[in-house]
């Protein structure tokens, strides 16, 4: 790995764990119900409609290699519910769901922050993140607030590019922005299909990180598997 000049990093479940829980889901439901009931939608149907948002997202993310925006997801919900929210209510739904996690549930371990700072002294760092409810603009603000501002020379957010990993364009954009060849780049992420295969498809090296999510550890084609940021630092510094 001595020739590596640029490291690209996945975000969710690599730098920080994605805080998905039933509690957060029901918080989204409670907020939505405050609006949905104005359109004759009861709580039980609200739960179903909100769960369908996640199904809709997964189908597009997996099959189309892009991530639908929060606006697109709620437009799909409108179609399923056979209603049309007022502009005011629609905007409230979108803004709330985009900012819930970044503003209330977002945390990064200080040790990981220090590790990224150490990597930035030796390598060019670029973030490549598939987004969900949380768009790049919200994540960028949360990242900066966590003390990671100016450590990444560029952020590739799927809602801003229109494509998600493993689309080669995500990694091609990182190569262009860093001014390095694929053979001089290494990607670190937690998903075999998205991170590892995506990076390797363009000729990059890849590390599978299992510290937050280890579902792919037995099937990976990564060059190395690590379970902690200490291992990442020991390997790369």
VMD Tcl script that draws the C-alpha trace (Angstrom):
set ca {
  {0.00 0.00 0.00}
  {3.04 2.28 -0.18}
  {1.85 3.85 -3.43}
  {-1.52 4.99 -2.03}
  {-2.04 8.75 -2.21}
  {-5.80 9.11 -1.78}
  {-8.18 7.33 0.60}
  {-11.91 7.41 -0.02}
  {-14.14 6.75 2.95}
  {-17.69 5.51 3.20}
  {-19.66 7.39 5.84}
  {-22.52 5.43 7.41}
  {-21.33 2.34 9.31}
  {-17.72 3.22 8.59}
  {-17.09 6.61 10.18}
  {-20.21 6.41 12.32}
  {-23.01 3.92 12.86}
  {-26.28 4.73 11.15}
  {-28.70 5.31 14.05}
  {-31.70 3.46 12.70}
  {-34.03 2.15 15.39}
  {-37.71 1.55 15.95}
  {-37.65 4.52 18.30}
  {-36.44 6.84 15.55}
  {-38.88 5.33 13.07}
  {-41.78 5.95 15.46}
  {-40.55 9.48 15.99}
  {-40.85 9.98 12.23}
  {-44.31 8.38 12.36}
  {-45.44 10.65 15.19}
  {-44.40 13.74 13.29}
  {-46.01 12.52 10.07}
  {-49.25 11.60 11.83}
  {-49.62 15.17 13.02}
  {-49.99 16.10 9.35}
  {-51.52 12.92 7.90}
  {-54.54 13.04 10.23}
  {-55.50 16.33 8.58}
  {-56.05 14.24 5.44}
  {-58.10 11.53 7.13}
  {-55.20 9.07 7.57}
  {-55.25 7.20 10.87}
  {-52.19 6.16 12.88}
  {-52.17 2.54 11.67}
  {-52.13 3.63 8.03}
  {-49.49 6.25 8.81}
  {-47.20 3.50 10.09}
  {-47.73 1.46 6.91}
  {-47.15 4.43 4.62}
  {-43.94 5.37 6.43}
  {-42.66 1.78 6.32}
  {-43.34 1.74 2.59}
  {-40.98 4.70 2.23}
  {-38.11 2.47 3.36}
  {-39.17 -0.27 0.94}
  {-39.33 2.25 -1.90}
  {-35.88 3.56 -1.02}
  {-34.29 0.10 -0.86}
  {-35.73 -0.92 -4.23}
  {-34.27 2.13 -5.96}
  {-30.97 2.02 -4.07}
  {-30.36 -1.63 -4.87}
  {-31.76 -1.81 -8.40}
  {-31.09 1.63 -9.85}
  {-27.86 2.54 -8.03}
  {-29.12 5.89 -6.90}
  {-30.72 7.22 -3.74}
  {-34.11 8.94 -3.99}
  {-34.34 12.30 -2.27}
  {-36.62 12.82 0.70}
  {-38.89 14.85 -1.57}
  {-39.09 11.97 -4.03}
  {-39.90 9.53 -1.24}
  {-42.77 11.66 0.02}
  {-44.06 12.17 -3.54}
  {-44.20 8.38 -3.75}
  {-46.06 8.29 -0.44}
  {-48.58 10.81 -1.78}
  {-49.20 8.55 -4.77}
  {-49.68 5.48 -2.53}
  {-52.00 7.38 -0.21}
  {-53.97 9.00 -3.04}
  {-53.53 12.48 -1.58}
  {-51.60 15.67 -2.25}
  {-50.19 17.60 0.68}
  {-50.23 21.36 0.68}
  {-46.86 22.90 -0.14}
  {-46.51 23.97 3.48}
  {-47.12 20.50 4.90}
  {-44.99 18.83 2.25}
  {-42.04 21.10 3.01}
  {-42.44 20.51 6.74}
  {-42.33 16.74 6.21}
  {-39.22 16.93 4.03}
  {-37.31 19.33 6.27}
  {-38.08 17.38 9.44}
  {-37.02 14.03 8.01}
  {-33.88 15.43 6.41}
  {-32.65 16.93 9.67}
  {-33.90 14.56 12.39}
  {-30.82 12.31 12.49}
  {-28.12 14.92 11.75}
  {-29.44 17.33 14.37}
  {-30.60 14.94 17.11}
  {-28.93 11.53 16.77}
  {-25.65 12.21 15.00}
  {-22.43 11.32 16.86}
  {-18.89 10.38 15.89}
  {-16.50 8.71 18.33}
  {-13.69 11.19 19.20}
  {-11.17 8.40 18.59}
  {-12.40 8.05 15.02}
  {-12.21 11.81 14.53}
  {-8.58 11.74 15.71}
  {-7.86 8.80 13.39}
  {-9.23 10.67 10.38}
  {-7.15 13.70 11.34}
  {-4.04 11.51 11.40}
  {-4.86 10.01 7.99}
  {-5.35 13.49 6.53}
  {-1.73 14.34 7.34}
  {-0.48 11.65 4.95}
  {-3.30 11.11 2.42}
  {-5.85 13.08 0.47}
  {-9.23 12.13 1.92}
  {-12.52 12.07 0.03}
  {-15.89 11.06 1.43}
  {-18.12 8.86 -0.74}
  {-21.51 8.50 0.90}
  {-24.84 7.09 -0.20}
  {-27.50 9.25 1.41}
  {-30.94 8.39 2.74}
  {-33.38 10.80 4.36}
  {-30.31 12.84 5.25}
  {-29.02 14.77 2.19}
  {-25.46 15.85 1.64}
  {-26.16 19.40 2.81}
  {-27.35 18.14 6.21}
  {-24.50 15.64 6.56}
  {-21.91 18.22 5.56}
  {-23.13 20.53 8.32}
  {-23.09 17.71 10.90}
  {-19.60 16.61 9.84}
  {-18.27 20.14 10.19}
  {-19.91 20.52 13.60}
  {-18.20 17.28 14.69}
  {-14.77 18.76 13.97}
  {-14.08 17.11 10.61}
  {-14.25 20.32 8.59}
  {-11.41 20.82 6.11}
  {-10.20 17.20 6.46}
  {-11.91 16.01 3.27}
  {-10.85 17.61 0.02}
  {-14.21 16.67 -1.47}
  {-17.47 14.91 -0.56}
  {-19.30 12.70 -3.05}
  {-22.92 12.54 -1.82}
  {-25.29 10.42 -3.89}
  {-28.23 12.82 -3.64}
  {-26.05 15.51 -5.21}
  {-24.53 13.39 -7.98}
  {-27.60 11.36 -8.95}
  {-25.82 8.01 -8.62}
  {-24.72 5.81 -5.73}
  {-22.16 3.09 -5.11}
  {-21.21 0.78 -6.76}
  {-21.68 3.07 -9.79}
  {-18.13 3.65 -11.10}
  {-18.87 7.35 -11.51}
  {-18.76 7.83 -7.73}
  {-15.15 6.64 -7.67}
  {-14.27 8.34 -10.96}
  {-15.38 11.67 -9.51}
  {-13.18 11.06 -6.46}
  {-10.22 10.28 -8.70}
  {-10.76 13.44 -10.70}
  {-11.11 15.64 -7.62}
  {-8.00 14.16 -5.99}
  {-5.90 14.14 -9.14}
  {-4.77 10.58 -8.54}
  {-4.89 7.36 -10.53}
  {-7.12 4.50 -9.39}
  {-3.99 2.44 -8.69}
  {-3.03 5.12 -6.13}
  {-6.38 5.03 -4.34}
  {-7.88 2.98 -1.52}
  {-11.52 2.81 -0.42}
  {-12.73 1.90 3.07}
  {-16.35 0.85 3.55}
  {-18.66 -1.69 5.16}
  {-20.64 -3.16 2.24}
  {-19.31 -5.73 -0.21}
  {-21.75 -4.92 -3.03}
  {-21.57 -1.15 -2.66}
  {-18.11 -0.32 -1.35}
  {-15.76 -3.17 -2.11}
  {-17.02 -4.24 -5.53}
  {-17.53 -0.63 -6.54}
  {-13.96 0.33 -5.70}
  {-12.40 -2.79 -7.16}
  {-14.36 -2.39 -10.41}
  {-12.28 0.68 -11.26}
  {-8.98 -0.74 -10.05}
  {-8.82 0.66 -6.52}
  {-7.68 -1.22 -3.45}
  {-10.39 -1.78 -0.83}
  {-10.69 -2.41 2.90}
  {-13.86 -3.87 4.42}
  {-14.62 -2.26 7.80}
  {-16.68 -4.48 10.12}
  {-16.68 -2.37 13.28}
  {-20.31 -1.31 12.95}
  {-21.66 -3.84 10.46}
  {-20.07 -7.23 9.83}
  {-22.66 -8.90 7.58}
  {-20.23 -9.15 4.65}
  {-17.08 -10.29 6.41}
  {-17.32 -13.91 5.17}
  {-18.06 -13.07 1.53}
  {-15.82 -10.11 0.87}
  {-13.29 -9.73 -1.92}
  {-11.58 -6.84 -0.12}
  {-7.81 -6.63 0.07}
  {-8.06 -6.47 3.85}
  {-10.72 -6.77 6.55}
  {-10.50 -4.66 9.72}
  {-12.80 -4.46 12.71}
  {-11.55 -1.27 14.33}
  {-10.10 2.11 13.48}
  {-6.98 1.16 15.42}
  {-6.38 -1.51 12.79}
  {-6.90 1.02 10.02}
  {-4.32 3.35 11.54}
  {-1.83 0.55 12.19}
  {-2.15 -0.59 8.58}
  {-1.99 2.79 6.85}
  {0.34 4.88 9.03}
}
mol new
graphics top color blue
foreach p $ca { graphics top sphere $p radius 0.5 }
foreach p [lrange $ca 0 end-1] q [lrange $ca 1 end] { graphics top cylinder $p $q radius 0.2 }
display resetview
